[in-house]
Amino acid sequence: MDIGRTSSGKTHRDENFPVASFLIAPRHRAPILAFYDFVRAADDISDHPTLEAQEKLDLLDALDGALMGKSEADTPVARRLRDTCEERGLDPQHARDLITAFKRDVTQLRYRDWDDLVDYCRYSAMPVGRFVCDVHGEDRGRVWAANDALCAALQVINHLQDCGKDYRDLDRVYLTQDTLEAHGAAVDMLAQEKAPPQLLAVIRELNEKTARLLVQSRPFADLIDDARLAMEVGAIQTLAEHLVARLAVADPLADKVHDGKLGFAAKGAIGAIGALLRRLSRPRAASPAIPGTRQ
């Protein structure tokens, strides 16, 4: 099957968190969107409802080969990202890491424990933020740890709010097996219209661990040199904290976790403005440390 025919039709505007919003400087939006379009194509392959597992893996390999110039397939999203990386001196490994994650989505449907889940996030989420930071020329040593915590948190939030849909549509369960066992919950509870108490306990425990990731990522916006990127990160951090608070009381099988567009925009604006005000009121040299690290 042609890679182009696997498209879901989704765009960056359909994502749960901002992607290259108006806050990002125009010169940086094109490479970020080139990255997004490549990742979207890979995600659509791994989520395709009718392809067999081996077909998905073959298409993902073809997409990776096209990105690295090792395939004769004319794949526009891969060609555009390859050209972008060459022009801007960016590392294509971030995109290749995501290919690894999407292959894992095809071959691994269950996760043993929190460390196993975070290792998945290392490939499925952290490279996204790392690429954006590289586009902006940010200091990897200063920002990557906070970036990784935020990106992992965003990924787990998506897993928690979509846990029923992921199970019903794709037989994927990101709720960790050890947590399910600890609370006496069973995977098939995810098919119910309302989560039983045991399953809610699993969701709450994983959500608490996600909240701790957001504590680690809270200084991220203030560690960034680019003011517009700092505002974008501030918006995302605030939205993530809101969703974690919502997941602490909501049942994602029965309740809508996300706000509407206006509520989403309002909370994001609060986070962006907060990041800007902190920036204006504090000398750059006084950037906070990441919790748990030495200065």
C-alpha positions as CSV (number, residue, x, y, z in Angstrom):
1,M,0.0,0.0,0.0
2,D,1.1,3.5,-0.8
3,I,2.1,5.4,2.4
4,G,0.0,8.4,1.2
5,R,-3.2,6.2,1.2
6,T,-2.9,5.4,5.0
7,S,-3.5,9.1,6.0
8,S,-6.2,9.7,8.6
9,G,-6.6,13.3,7.5
10,K,-5.7,14.6,10.9
11,T,-3.6,17.8,11.1
12,H,-1.6,19.6,13.8
13,R,-4.8,21.5,14.6
14,D,-6.4,18.2,15.8
15,E,-3.9,17.5,18.5
16,N,-4.6,17.7,22.2
17,F,-1.8,20.2,22.8
18,P,-0.5,23.2,20.7
19,V,1.8,22.3,17.8
20,A,3.7,25.2,16.2
21,S,1.1,27.7,17.4
22,F,1.2,31.4,16.5
23,L,3.5,31.8,19.5
24,I,6.3,30.1,17.6
25,A,8.4,32.4,15.4
26,P,7.5,32.1,11.7
27,R,11.0,31.0,10.8
28,H,10.7,28.0,13.1
29,R,7.2,26.9,12.2
30,A,8.0,25.3,8.8
31,P,10.6,22.8,10.2
32,I,8.3,21.9,13.1
33,L,5.4,21.3,10.8
34,A,7.6,19.2,8.5
35,F,8.5,17.1,11.5
36,Y,4.9,16.9,12.6
37,D,3.7,15.8,9.1
38,F,6.3,13.0,9.0
39,V,5.3,11.8,12.5
40,R,1.6,12.0,11.6
41,A,2.2,9.8,8.6
42,A,4.0,7.2,10.8
43,D,1.3,7.4,13.4
44,D,-1.4,6.9,10.8
45,I,0.4,3.7,9.6
46,S,0.7,2.2,13.1
47,D,-3.0,3.0,13.8
48,H,-4.4,1.9,10.5
49,P,-7.5,-0.2,11.1
50,T,-7.1,-2.8,8.3
51,L,-3.4,-3.2,7.7
52,E,-1.8,-6.4,9.0
53,A,1.1,-6.0,11.5
54,Q,3.8,-6.9,9.0
55,E,2.4,-4.5,6.5
56,K,2.6,-1.7,9.0
57,L,6.2,-2.6,9.9
58,D,7.2,-2.7,6.2
59,L,5.6,0.7,5.6
60,L,7.3,2.2,8.7
61,D,10.6,0.8,7.4
62,A,10.0,2.4,4.0
63,L,9.2,5.7,5.6
64,D,12.4,5.5,7.6
65,G,14.4,4.6,4.5
66,A,12.9,7.5,2.6
67,L,13.9,9.9,5.4
68,M,17.5,8.7,5.3
69,G,17.6,8.7,1.5
70,K,17.9,4.9,1.3
71,S,14.7,4.2,-0.5
72,E,13.5,4.9,-4.0
73,A,10.0,5.5,-2.7
74,D,8.8,9.1,-3.4
75,T,7.4,10.0,0.0
76,P,6.8,13.8,0.2
77,V,6.7,14.0,4.0
78,A,10.0,12.2,4.3
79,R,11.6,14.2,1.5
80,R,10.5,17.5,3.1
81,L,11.8,16.5,6.5
82,R,15.1,15.2,5.1
83,D,15.6,18.5,3.2
84,T,14.7,20.5,6.3
85,C,17.2,18.6,8.4
86,E,19.9,19.1,5.9
87,E,19.2,22.8,5.4
88,R,19.0,23.6,9.2
89,G,21.6,21.1,10.4
90,L,19.0,19.2,12.4
91,D,19.3,15.6,13.6
92,P,16.9,13.2,11.9
93,Q,17.4,10.7,14.7
94,H,14.5,12.4,16.6
95,A,12.1,11.3,13.8
96,R,13.7,7.9,13.6
97,D,13.1,7.4,17.4
98,L,9.4,8.0,16.8
99,I,9.5,5.3,14.1
100,T,10.8,3.0,16.8
101,A,7.9,4.0,19.0
102,F,5.3,3.3,16.3
103,K,6.9,-0.1,15.5
104,R,6.5,-0.8,19.2
105,D,2.8,0.2,19.0
106,V,2.5,-2.6,16.4
107,T,4.4,-5.3,18.3
108,Q,3.8,-4.4,22.0
109,L,0.3,-4.0,23.3
110,R,0.9,-4.2,27.0
111,Y,3.4,-2.5,29.4
112,R,4.9,-4.2,32.4
113,D,5.4,-1.3,34.8
114,W,6.1,2.5,35.0
115,D,9.7,2.2,33.9
116,D,8.5,0.2,30.8
117,L,6.0,2.9,30.0
118,V,8.5,5.7,30.4
119,D,10.9,3.9,28.2
120,Y,8.2,3.9,25.5
121,C,7.8,7.7,26.1
122,R,11.5,8.0,25.5
123,Y,10.8,7.1,21.9
124,S,7.2,8.2,21.4
125,A,7.2,11.7,23.1
126,M,10.5,13.0,24.3
127,P,12.0,13.3,20.7
128,V,9.2,15.7,19.7
129,G,10.2,18.3,22.3
130,R,13.9,17.6,21.7
131,F,13.5,18.4,18.0
132,V,11.6,21.6,18.7
133,C,14.4,22.7,21.1
134,D,17.0,21.9,18.5
135,V,15.1,23.9,15.9
136,H,15.4,26.9,18.3
137,G,19.1,26.3,19.1
138,E,18.4,25.7,22.8
139,D,21.1,24.3,25.0
140,R,20.5,20.5,25.2
141,G,22.3,20.2,28.6
142,R,20.0,22.8,30.1
143,V,16.6,22.0,28.7
144,W,16.4,18.3,27.7
145,A,15.8,16.9,31.2
146,A,12.8,19.2,31.8
147,N,11.6,18.6,28.2
148,D,11.7,14.9,28.7
149,A,9.6,15.1,31.9
150,L,7.0,17.3,30.2
151,C,6.8,15.2,27.0
152,A,6.5,12.0,29.0
153,A,3.7,13.6,31.1
154,L,1.8,14.6,27.9
155,Q,2.1,11.1,26.5
156,V,0.8,9.5,29.7
157,I,-2.1,12.0,30.0
158,N,-3.1,11.1,26.4
159,H,-2.9,7.4,27.4
160,L,-5.1,7.9,30.5
161,Q,-7.8,10.0,28.8
162,D,-7.9,7.6,25.8
163,C,-7.5,4.4,27.7
164,G,-11.0,3.0,26.7
165,K,-10.7,4.0,23.1
166,D,-7.2,2.6,22.7
167,Y,-8.3,-0.8,24.1
168,R,-11.5,-1.0,22.1
169,D,-10.1,0.2,18.8
170,L,-6.5,-1.1,18.9
171,D,-6.3,-3.6,21.8
172,R,-3.5,-1.3,23.2
173,V,-3.3,-1.0,27.0
174,Y,-0.9,1.5,28.4
175,L,-2.2,1.1,32.0
176,T,0.7,-0.9,33.5
177,Q,0.2,-4.5,34.3
178,D,1.7,-4.2,37.8
179,T,-0.7,-1.4,38.7
180,L,-3.7,-3.3,37.3
181,E,-2.7,-6.3,39.4
182,A,-2.1,-4.2,42.5
183,H,-5.6,-2.9,42.5
184,G,-7.4,-6.0,41.3
185,A,-8.3,-4.6,38.0
186,A,-8.7,-6.4,34.7
187,V,-7.9,-5.2,31.2
188,D,-11.4,-6.0,30.0
189,M,-12.8,-3.4,32.4
190,L,-11.7,-0.9,29.8
191,A,-14.5,-2.0,27.6
192,Q,-17.2,-0.8,30.1
193,E,-19.1,2.4,29.8
194,K,-18.0,3.4,33.3
195,A,-14.8,2.5,35.1
196,P,-15.2,0.2,38.1
197,P,-13.5,1.4,41.4
198,Q,-10.5,-0.9,40.8
199,L,-9.8,0.6,37.4
200,L,-10.3,4.1,38.6
201,A,-7.7,3.4,41.3
202,V,-5.2,2.3,38.6
203,I,-5.9,5.5,36.6
204,R,-5.5,7.7,39.8
205,E,-2.2,6.1,40.7
206,L,-0.7,6.5,37.2
207,N,-2.0,10.1,37.2
208,E,-0.2,10.8,40.4
209,K,3.0,9.7,38.9
210,T,2.3,11.9,35.9
211,A,1.8,14.8,38.3
212,R,5.2,14.2,39.7
213,L,6.7,14.4,36.1
214,L,5.0,17.8,35.8
215,V,6.7,19.0,39.0
216,Q,10.0,18.1,37.3
217,S,9.0,20.0,34.1
218,R,7.7,23.1,35.7
219,P,11.0,25.1,35.3
220,F,11.2,24.2,31.6
221,A,9.8,27.5,30.2
222,D,12.2,29.5,32.4
223,L,15.2,27.6,31.1
224,I,14.5,28.4,27.5
225,D,16.3,31.2,25.7
226,D,13.7,31.9,23.0
227,A,10.9,34.0,24.5
228,R,8.2,32.7,22.1
229,L,9.1,29.1,22.7
230,A,9.1,29.7,26.4
231,M,5.5,31.1,26.2
232,E,4.5,28.0,24.2
233,V,6.0,25.7,26.8
234,G,4.3,27.7,29.5
235,A,1.0,27.2,27.8
236,I,1.5,23.5,27.4
237,Q,2.6,23.1,31.1
238,T,-0.5,24.8,32.3
239,L,-2.8,22.7,30.1
240,A,-1.1,19.5,31.3
241,E,-1.5,20.5,34.9
242,H,-5.1,21.2,34.3
243,L,-5.7,17.8,32.7
244,V,-3.9,16.0,35.5
245,A,-6.2,17.8,38.0
246,R,-9.2,16.8,35.9
247,L,-8.0,13.1,35.7
248,A,-7.7,13.1,39.5
249,V,-11.5,13.3,39.7
250,A,-12.9,12.3,36.3
251,D,-13.7,8.9,34.8
252,P,-12.1,8.9,31.4
253,L,-14.5,6.0,30.3
254,A,-17.5,8.1,31.0
255,D,-16.5,11.8,31.3
256,K,-15.0,14.3,28.9
257,V,-11.6,15.2,30.2
258,H,-10.7,18.0,27.8
259,D,-12.2,21.5,27.9
260,G,-13.8,23.0,24.9
261,K,-11.8,25.2,22.5
262,L,-12.4,28.4,24.5
263,G,-11.5,26.9,27.8
264,F,-8.5,25.3,26.3
265,A,-7.3,28.6,24.8
266,A,-7.9,30.5,28.0
267,K,-5.9,28.1,30.1
268,G,-3.1,28.1,27.5
269,A,-3.0,31.9,27.5
270,I,-2.7,32.0,31.3
271,G,0.4,29.7,31.1
272,A,1.9,31.7,28.2
273,I,1.5,35.0,29.9
274,G,2.8,33.6,33.2
275,A,6.0,32.5,31.4
276,L,6.4,35.9,29.8
277,L,5.8,37.8,33.1
278,R,8.3,35.6,34.9
279,R,10.8,36.3,32.1
280,L,10.3,40.0,32.4
281,S,10.6,40.1,36.2
282,R,13.7,37.9,36.7
283,P,17.2,38.3,35.4
284,R,18.1,35.6,32.8
285,A,21.0,34.4,35.0
286,A,18.6,33.5,37.7
287,S,16.9,30.7,35.8
288,P,15.7,28.0,38.3
289,A,17.3,24.6,38.7
290,I,15.5,21.5,37.7
291,P,14.3,19.7,40.8
292,G,16.6,16.8,41.7
293,T,19.6,18.1,39.8
294,R,22.8,19.7,41.1
295,Q,23.9,23.2,40.0
